[in-house]
């Protein structure tokens, strides 16, 4: 076990720890009833899984920064968790509806908004990390410049969504866009 940990680069350890926790919680949440695990334990694993999915990117970002990653490298490491979850959801959808429908569902707006949300989570964790460094009188990045850049994806997606909704009367990304594309795809 020690050799496994030493072979993982230090910047990636928190991300892999969160990923490992999410995998274990998914197994308990999805299959715990088959081995007779109590409902309260399965529900707790669901809450922990949700925390891994929603806050794992921020925690992985801070872990990468603590272990010496640059700003850009830490963002790439942090987006590893959402990417793995996204691929897992596409594979699950492919299992139900086939390869093409699963792939199509994976490139839809809710996932774009999920990545935008993850960038905002990373921004909040980055802001907290930079404030802690500032209060400890250590060197920090430009606080608001580096934080505000991470809010841009959500602002761009939200702006495009609002333009589509108010100008064309169509929900581009979220639901109407998905259904229009899916109907065109199956006909």
C-alpha positions in Angstrom: 0.0 0.0 0.0 2.8 2.4 0.8 4.4 1.8 -2.6 1.1 2.5 -4.3 0.9 5.9 -2.5 4.5 6.8 -3.2 3.9 6.0 -6.9 1.1 8.5 -7.2 2.3 12.1 -7.7 1.6 14.2 -4.6 -0.6 16.6 -6.5 -3.0 13.8 -7.5 -3.4 12.1 -4.1 -6.4 14.1 -2.9 -8.1 13.6 -6.3 -7.5 9.9 -6.3 -8.7 9.7 -2.6 -11.9 11.4 -3.5 -12.4 9.2 -6.6 -11.7 6.0 -4.5 -14.2 7.2 -1.9 -16.8 8.0 -4.6 -16.4 4.5 -6.1 -16.9 2.8 -2.7 -19.9 5.0 -1.9 -21.4 4.2 -5.4 -21.0 0.5 -4.8 -22.6 0.8 -1.3 -25.4 3.0 -2.5 -26.2 1.0 -5.6 -25.7 -2.5 -4.4 -25.9 -2.4 -0.6 -29.5 -3.7 -0.6 -28.3 -6.9 -2.2 -26.1 -7.8 0.8 -28.5 -6.5 3.4 -26.9 -3.2 4.4 -29.2 -1.0 6.4 -31.1 1.8 4.6 -29.5 4.4 6.9 -26.0 3.3 5.8 -27.0 3.3 2.1 -28.5 6.8 2.5 -25.3 8.0 4.3 -23.2 6.7 1.4 -25.5 8.6 -1.0 -24.8 11.8 0.9 -21.1 11.2 0.9 -21.2 10.4 -2.8 -23.1 13.6 -3.5 -20.4 15.5 -1.5 -17.7 13.8 -3.6 -19.4 14.7 -6.8 -20.2 18.3 -5.9 -17.3 19.3 -3.7 -14.6 16.8 -4.8 -13.3 19.2 -7.5 -12.7 22.0 -5.0 -11.1 19.7 -2.5 -8.9 18.2 -5.3 -7.9 21.7 -6.4 -6.8 22.7 -2.9 -5.0 19.4 -2.4 -3.1 19.9 -5.6 -2.2 23.5 -4.7 -1.0 22.4 -1.3 1.2 19.8 -2.8 2.8 22.3 -5.2 0.8 22.4 -8.4 0.5 25.6 -10.4 -2.9 27.3 -10.9 -3.6 25.7 -14.3 -2.3 22.3 -13.3 -4.5 22.3 -10.2 -7.6 23.2 -12.2 -6.9 20.2 -14.6 -6.5 17.9 -11.6 -9.7 19.2 -10.0 -11.7 18.7 -13.2 -10.6 15.0 -13.2 -13.3 14.1 -10.7 -16.2 15.7 -12.7 -14.9 14.1 -15.9 -14.8 10.6 -14.5 -18.3 11.1 -13.1 -19.5 12.4 -16.5 -18.1 9.4 -18.3 -19.6 7.1 -15.8 -23.1 8.7 -16.3 -22.7 8.4 -20.1 -21.8 4.7 -19.8 -24.9 4.1 -17.6 -27.1 5.8 -20.1 -25.5 3.8 -22.9 -26.4 0.6 -21.0 -30.1 1.6 -21.0 -30.6 3.4 -24.4 -27.6 2.3 -26.6 -24.3 3.8 -27.6 -25.6 6.7 -29.7 -28.2 7.9 -27.2 -25.8 7.6 -24.3 -23.2 9.6 -26.2 -25.8 12.2 -27.2 -27.0 12.6 -23.7 -23.4 13.2 -22.5 -22.9 16.2 -24.7 -26.0 18.0 -23.6 -26.5 21.2 -21.7 -26.9 19.9 -18.2 -23.4 18.5 -18.3 -22.1 21.8 -19.6 -23.8 23.5 -16.6 -22.4 20.9 -14.3 -18.9 21.8 -15.5 -19.7 25.5 -15.1 -20.9 24.7 -11.5 -17.7 22.8 -10.9 -15.6 25.8 -12.0 -17.6 27.9 -9.6 -17.0 25.4 -6.8 -13.2 25.5 -7.6 -13.4 29.3 -7.6 -14.9 29.3 -4.1 -12.3 26.8 -2.8 -9.6 28.8 -4.5 -10.8 32.0 -2.9 -10.8 30.3 0.6 -7.3 28.8 -0.1 -5.9 32.2 -1.2 -7.5 34.0 1.8 -5.9 31.4 4.2 -2.5 32.0 2.5 -3.0 35.7 2.8 -3.8 35.6 6.5 -0.7 33.4 7.0 1.4 36.1 5.2 2.5 33.7 2.4 2.7 34.7 -1.2 -0.6 34.3 -3.1 -2.0 34.6 -6.6 -3.8 37.7 -7.7 -6.9 37.0 -5.6 -9.8 38.3 -7.5 -8.4 37.9 -11.0 -7.7 34.2 -10.6 -11.0 33.6 -8.8 -13.1 35.6 -11.3 -11.7 33.6 -14.3 -13.3 30.5 -12.9 -16.8 32.1 -12.9 -16.6 32.8 -16.7 -17.8 29.4 -18.0 -21.1 29.7 -16.0 -21.6 33.3 -17.1 -21.0 32.4 -20.7 -23.4 29.4 -20.6 -26.0 31.4 -18.7 -25.7 34.2 -21.1 -26.1 32.0 -24.1 -29.1 30.3 -22.5 -30.8 33.6 -21.8 -30.2 34.8 -25.3 -31.8 31.7 -26.7 -34.7 31.9 -24.3 -35.5 35.6 -24.7 -34.6 36.1 -28.4 -35.6 32.8 -29.9 -38.0 31.5 -27.2 -36.1 28.2 -27.1 -34.3 26.6 -24.1 -31.0 25.9 -26.0 -29.2 23.8 -23.5 -31.3 22.4 -20.8 -34.4 20.5 -21.8 -36.1 21.7 -25.0 -32.7 21.6 -26.8 -32.1 18.1 -25.7 -35.6 16.9 -26.8 -35.4 18.7 -30.2 -32.0 17.2 -30.9 -33.1 13.7 -29.7 -36.3 13.8 -31.9 -34.2 14.8 -34.9 -31.7 12.0 -34.1 -34.3 9.2 -33.9 -36.4 10.2 -36.8 
